[in-house]
Amino acid sequence: MRPHGIEPTIDSASAVAARCRPESPVDLTGPRVGFVTGTRPHFSGETAGLLRARLTAVALILMVALTLAFVDNLFADYAPLVGVRAVILCIFVVGFLILRSRRSLSLRQLRWFEATLFGALVVQLLLMMGTRIVGFARAGDTVSLVAAEHTYMAAWSILILTYGTLMPNTWQRALAVLLPTACVPQVLLLWLRSQVPGVAAAFAMDQMNSYIPGSLVAVLVAVFGTYTINAIRQEAFRAKQWGQYVLKTKLGAGGMGEVYQAEHQLLKRACAIKIIKRDKSTDAEALARFEREVQATAGLTHWNTVEIYDYGHTDDGTFYYVMELLPGMSLEELVQRYGPLPPERAVYLLRQTCWALREAHAKGLIHRDVKPAKSLPVNGAECTT
């Protein structure tokens, strides 16, 4: 049923989806099934939970690694940047304790933690790399200088791949973060070549140098990995995001959306879900019309009218509503398979359709798209519209 003046949107595919009705009349004064609201998970919430878990794991691993390296360097003959490394270690300890606490953190706050932890690691790698190369250059140790450059660039690539693999992101955000990160050591090396004597000559003797920096290759791999992982995450989340309902099989599709057989996660009740994706043809005004349509249809109580259970919106603007699942064929399919109905049988079914329409008309609603494809005889007796 539709409010007057609204274009029909439920196609024959959704009619096929709506199927199952008791033979005996139901009590019209009984309560309708209420809408369940506020329980649908959001993708941003799922991302926040995953990001917090990943940051906690990364903070713990790096905290242990930095602690061991810091203690080892305290007893070494040459231990540069002890103060800076101590500060960065404290940052990881504090970050780990906060992430492990029961304090509620928003996605925005978690992103700040992400930037702080990885930013601190970038600063340490950058300072250590510069300090080591300058020290070896002044000592005239060309072999150690080149080895240090390769070691730190490998560590830089590992950092980039770790971020791209573990941190939940869109590929655009990953690219925006990782590309500047990959350029930072290249800028440092260019500056060292021009400002520190012996560095340029040492790099010129390095036969393992490549015209394409390994860190940039790592960025491409990490961004592609982020894109793939994020697509899989969204696909997996999409299967769970329709309120309390789990999608089963696709029943049909039309110009405005798709219809799926589904099941309520707690009640284990079979139902049909009509999904109307938001695009250029379904703007905010159109979605508002769909919502008013569903609300109006949910107010109908006649047993020959399909029952609406629930409706809602997803994060990406997709509108969906849940209706009862009716087994069997529509009148159109029935006639196509078995031929014209006997007159008395046709009248019997059409009267039930008219009863359902009468209730809608009494409430100021006009269907505007009554046809055999949207009328479903169920249990061999009653007809549902």
Steps between C-alpha positions, in 0.01 A plus 500: 500500500614851428405852612316697234732668251801275555634304209492122540835359599440138600545296186400146421827378648396629842161348450667166444686563824188555706338165578324305810172566661271310740173364360292630788447873559718664761389732776521850356502654847820321600829684513713528192862391496698804614800641323836414653724804499842598623658155477651509152879511509679772306802437282682785672438330835631172367803684362562666836492167682736340251733801501522498879583130507765539230655807664514319833681206342743724310568711810572188706734344244693820434510587869671169575735533200594859583555410865739217412687719250518787749638281778750341262623838382552619857788255529638561151809706429307725261142586599372805310175683574438331835277782622289507184459124502398508867229756424369295207497187716295687761255604228445135409460397865243771570320429174480129577364562850228734371403265217481209744288695747120501505490861394266558206682636196339632184629424153640853480692453825631164384626662181696743715651206687585343166671818381686539830634144518600467137620859491727433798640194326561702182685766700720238668582325172576832334729623779676166535553476125644849474719458808643167385575615146664822618708309755623246246571775245717692746682179590558424133329160536342472155391137540316563828347818356350316204389211723328744737318665210371162376405386850299809585330511160398137551364593843314789338340265247399261779339790686304599189383144435407454866288813499329413172427144608389548860335841517138503374482772237366599164761480227479878453586567863775237496653664193479844659682372809755266345617699199640788708641243744690333215631834376642608837811273495563589135504868592737425788737306273501782244583749774780277635646461150526876460600599854713219646839430339553141396133400484456569129822314416394201710161479333665531159702186575188306604415263215176391670330836463182509292338779303168402662524527880383192686287713731289619206448141387396422857245782481343356185480153656364637829233714330387208286488283811298763681257522209454122488463457875259792530285363217483162673415668832221701343361195325506301823344789692234546235381147565442596864389862485127464425386554857447167675460316170734266316468490122450155350415480129415757238136475390491765230596848388331798343573853391513636853665222697532135589304252709658236721374221715631562851474380856475683830815419697323452834148391408617279211195623309512491122424829328564697182716814480462762230824696455483835325848630424563871499624634168427784262150367436417467870589826671417597857148606404432166332628310804275710722204400280595135535515538876157664516367223276629230733364676807159531337497135391599388849183661631278268294361207700293300251613138471504531121768772514867409520637578845797732555730402786781753498691762300819701523798666332858386458810718531526548123141627470342172392137470611354161584179363640405157627173323416356157550609224268215340304553168322341413169426667168340829413171509309694589188725196537199283582317599182814466288559146624144362527295727276201725577328454836135395520277808540384404849862450609609832354214680676588328828860621482420847370253559784780447748719744311216752511461452876866587548469801269189617684691532826776692322251735335333562834836625628559724200739266320493411131698204366529625139665180380256214563573212265513117505877500552446667839217279621598172658258216581641314799404169657277440201240738634560862595651768281756749632578832339 
